[in-house]
Amino acid sequence: MAREHTGAPFDPAARLSAMVNPDGYTSTMADPLPKTPTAPREPRRPLDLADFPGCKAVHLPVEELDDYEGHIEYWEARTETAAILAEPATLYHDVPSAGVARLVEMIAQARGTEILALGSVDLVQRGERGDVEILMQPDALFFLDRPWPTGRDIDVDRGPLPDVVVEVDHTTDSRQRKLEVYASMGFPEVWVEVPEPAWLAPRTSGLPRLTIYLLEGDGYVESAVSRAFVGWRASEIHRALNEEGKSAETVAVVRRVGRRLGRAAGTGPDDDRFLGTEREESRAEGRLEMARSLVRQALLARDLAITPAVEAWLERLSATTDTTAAIRAAVECRDAEDFLRRVEAPRPSALS
C-alpha cells in the first residue's frame, strides 16, 4: 500500500533490496514510493508528434485551455501546442478505463476503505509564477489512501501523487513519450493496457496485454505484479478488463487483493458502509432461516403437524422475534395450536 510522504530522501539502495513476498514471486522493489514527487522536472525539449503516435497537434492558447473539452495527451505552454487524439475517443478507449474503475471499487469494498478513482483529470506542472507549463490527462488514476487531491487539478510538484496511473493504448502508444514524462514527474506506478475484445477495430499500438511499470530511480521497469495493489498480476488485470462479464476467476482475484490490502490496514468488508450493511442484513436473514429450520425440525421430530398457520407465522419472523422462545415452544408444545398460543402470547410487562 502507498504510504504518505515522510520527507525522507529517496534511497535507491534500499529500494532495490530484494524481497520475496508470500505469493511466491520475486520482486526487486521494497516499499512503495512517497506520495510527493522527488524526480526532476520534465526536460524541456521540443514537442515532437513522433513521440505521440495516434495524435495530432493543435494550437491551444493558454486562455482557451480551461474551455477545451477534448482529451489532451500532452500540452506545453512554451509553444501553446496540444497533442490530442487523431481519432475521437470511442468505446474502444473508454470501456477498459471504466472497467478498471469498477474492479478497483470491488477491491475497495473487500478492503473496507474507499479508494479514490478519477478519470481524465488534469495533471499539471506550474512555473515559478504559478502558470501551467505542462498538462497531461491520463485515462484513469487511483489514490489508495488519503491525502487525496482537493483542487481543480493535480499539481504534481506539490502532490499528493496517485498510486497508479492508467493509460489505454488503442491507436496511441504511451511508451513513446508519456512514460518518460510520468517518470520525470515521479509517478510510482503506471499501467498501460492494450485491449483485445473481438469487437475492437484493428489497432496500431502493439500486442494486447497490460504492462505494469514501476518507478526505479529516474525510469520505469516492467513488473509482472502491482506494487500498489499488492499481489494483483498484470495478466489478471488484463484478463478482467477484456471479459464480457466478471468471471469467477476475476471475482476471486479482486477479493484476494482487497482482503490482502485490508489485512495490512486492519480493515475488511464489514468496514465498507454499503457492503457492511448488506452483509449484516444477510447474516440477520440467515439467523432467521436457521430458527425456522430448527422449529420445523423440533415439530417433525415430535410427530406434530406443521399447519399452514404455523408456516405463516414462521414466514413472519423478524429481527424482533424471540427465536430462542420459539424453538423452546416447538420442543414443549402439545400440538400446532398450542405452539401458536405460546409464541403469540403477549410477553409479561417488565413493570407487572
N, C-alpha and C positions, 0 to 999 in steps of 0.2 A: 504494500500500500504506500501511497505517496506520503511523505512527511512534510511538515511546514518548514520554511526556511529558518535556519538557526543562526545564520551569519557566519558559519564556519567556512573556511576556504575549501575550494574543490581539491580533493586529494586523489589524483589518478591512480597512485599505487594501491590505495585502499579500495578504490572502485574496481580495480582489475583483479583483486584477490579471488581465487577460485572458490566456488561454493557448489555443493551437491544438495539439491532440495529433496523433500520427501517423495516427489513424483518420480524420481529416478533419473531426470535429465540433468546434465551438467551445464552450468552457466558460469561465465566469467564476470558476471555483474553481481555486485553486492547489494547495498541499499539503493533505493530509488534516489533520483536526483532531487536537489532542493527545488521548491516551487517558485523561486525567483531567479531571473536569468543571471548567468555568470559568464557566458561566452561573449566574444567581441561582436560589434555590430556588423551588419551585412556589408561586405565590401562594395564600394561604390564604383562598380564597373558598368559600362553602358548596357542598357536593356537590349537584349538580343532575342528576337522572337524564335530563333532556332532553339533557344533554351526552354520554350513553352510550346511543344508540339500540340496541334489542335486548337491553337489560339490565334487571334488576330489582334493587331494593335489599333487602338482608338485614342484620339486626343481627348483628354478628360481634365479640364481645368479644375484646380482645387476648389473653386467656388461652386462647382457643379457636382462634386464628389458625393456630398450628402444626399443629393436627389437622385443619384443613379440607382436604378432598381435591378440591374442585371448582376450576374455573378462575376466578381473580379478575381482573377487568378493572382494578379500582381499589379501594383500601381506604384509609381515613383514620382515624387514631387519635382525632381530635378528637370525632367522632360515633360511632366504632366501627361504621361503616357500610361495607358492601362492595357494589360494583356487580358483579353476576355475570350470566352469560348467562341470558336468559329461557328459552331452549330449551337442552336438553343438547347438549354438543358432539357432532358426528356426523362421518361420513366427509367431508361437505361441507367441514368445517373442518380435519380432520386430514390429509387427502390432500395438499393443497398444502404444508402445513408439513413433512410427511415428504419430499415431492418436492424441495423446495428444499434440504433437508439432503443428499439423495443427489447432487444436482447439484454442491453445494459440495464433497462428498467427491471427486467426479471431478476438480474443479478442483485440489484439494489434491494428488491423485496426479500430475496433469500438472505442477504447480508443483514437486513433490518434497519439500514440507514440510507438516506437519499444519496443519489449520485446526480450531479448537475449535468444534463445533456444539452448542448447548444448546437444549432445548425450553422448557417452561413453567417457567422458573426465576424466583425472586423478585427483583425489583428494588426496593430499599428506600432510603428516606431516614430517618435517625435524628436524634433531638433531641440536645441537649447532654448528657443523661444516658445516651445510648445506646439509648433506647427507639425502636422503629419508629414513625414518624409517617405515612409514606406507603408503600404497597406496590402494585406493579403486576406483572402477568405477561404478557409478550408471547407470541407463538406460536412464535417461534424467534429465536435471535440467534447471531452468529458473531464469533469472535476470530481474525483472520488471523495475528497474531504474539503471542508472549509479551511481557510478562507476562500470564498467564491468572488468572482468579479462583480462589481456593483455599478459600474459606469455604462455608458452607451457603447463602448468598445473595450477591447483588452489591450492595454498598454504593456507590451512585452518587456519594456525596460523597468517597469515598476512591479509587475506581477499582480496577482499570482498567475503562474503559468498552468495551462491544462495538463493533466496527467497523460492524456492520449489525444492526438490529433489524427483525424481520419481523412484520407483522400481517396476518391473513387476515380479511377482512370478507365475511361472507355475510349475516347478519342484523344485524350491528353496523356501525358507521361510526367508524373511528378518527380521522377528521378532526375530529370534533366537539370532543373534549377531549384525547384521548390524545396527539395531536401537540403540543398546547400543553404538556402535562406533559413529554413527551420533550424538547422544546426547552429547557424550564427546567432539565432535568437535564443538558443538554449533549451528548445523543447525536448523533454526527456524521451518521448516515445511517439513514433508516427506509424500508422498503419496505412498501407496502400493496397486497395482492393481492385483487382481486375475481374469484373463479374463474368459469369458464364451461363446464365439461363438460356435455354434453347431459343427463346423468342428474341434474344438480342440480335441487333444488326451486326454486320462484320465490324471488328474492332481494329485499332491500329496501335494499341498500347501494350502488346505482349501477351504471353500465355496467361490464361485465367488462373489466378491464385491470390491469396492475401499474404503480403510480406510485412513483417514487423521489423521496424528499425529502432534500435536503442542507441541513445547518445553515449558515446565513449570519447572523452576528450573533446576535440573540436569536430568530430564527424560521427556518422552512424555506422553501426554494424548490424547485420541481419541476425535475427534470432527466431528460433522455432516457437518460442513461447513468450507471452507478455510478461513484463515486469510489473506493471501497474495492476492488471487483473491476474494475479498470481496463479499460474497453472493453466491458463487459457491458451491453447495452442493455436497457431496461425491456421493450420489445416482445419481445426474445429470451427473457428470463426468463419472461414471461407465457405465451408460446407453449409453452415447455418444460414449464411446470407444468400445462398443460392438454392435453398429449398423452397418449394411451393407452400409448404406448411411446416410447422415445427415438428420434427421427428422426435421419437422417444429418446434417441441418442442426444439430440440437441438439448432437450429439456434436462436430461441427466447431467450434461456438461455444465449448463448455466447454474443449476442447483449446486453442483460441486464447487464451482468457482465462487458463487455467492456465499455458501456455507463456510468455505475456507477463509474468505475475507472477514466474515462475521466472527469466526473463532479468534482471529487476530485482534478484532476490535471489541470482543466481548459482547456481541450482539447476535441476533438471529431473527427469523421470520416473525416471531411474535412482537418484535420491536417495531416492525413496519405497521403504521396505523391502519392501512387498508387491509393488508394480508393478516395482521394480527386479529382484527375484528372478524374476518371471515373464518379464521381458524378457530376462534373461540366459539362462534356460532356452530361450527361443525362439531366441535367437541361436545357442546351442550346437547345437540341433537343426538349425538352418539350415546350420551349418557341416558337420554330418554328412551332411545331404542333398546338399550340394554335393559332398562327397567321393564319395558313392555314385554320383552322376551322372558325375563325371569318370572313375571306374573303369570304369563301363559304356561310356562313350564311347571310352575307350582300347582296351578289348577289342573293341568292334564295329569300330573303325577298322582294327584288325589282322585282321579276319575270324575272330576267336576266339569260340567259343561261350560264352554266359553260362549255365552249367548251373544247375540248381536248388540245387546245393551252394554255388555262388558267390553266388547270390541270398540264400540263407540266411545266409551269412557277412556279406554286406553289411547285412542287416537287424539283425545283432547288433552293428553298430558302436556304440561308446560313446565317452564323453569321454576314456577312457584309450587308445583306439586311435590308433596312429601312422598317421594318414591320409596323410601325405606318403609313407611307406614303401609304403602300399597302392597309391597312384597310380603309384609307381615300379615296383612289381611288375606292374601291369597293362600298363605300357609295355614291360617287359623279358621277361615270361614267354613260354614256348613254347606253352602251352595252359592250359585251366582248371585241370587238376590241378597244373600247375607253379605257377600263381598261388596256389592254396591252400597248397601247400607253403611258398612264400615268406612268405606273410602269417601262417601258423600256426606257423612255425618259432620255437622259443624264442629270445629275444634273448640275446646274449652277456652274461655277467655282468661287471659293472664290475671285479670282483676277479680275473677269469680272465686 
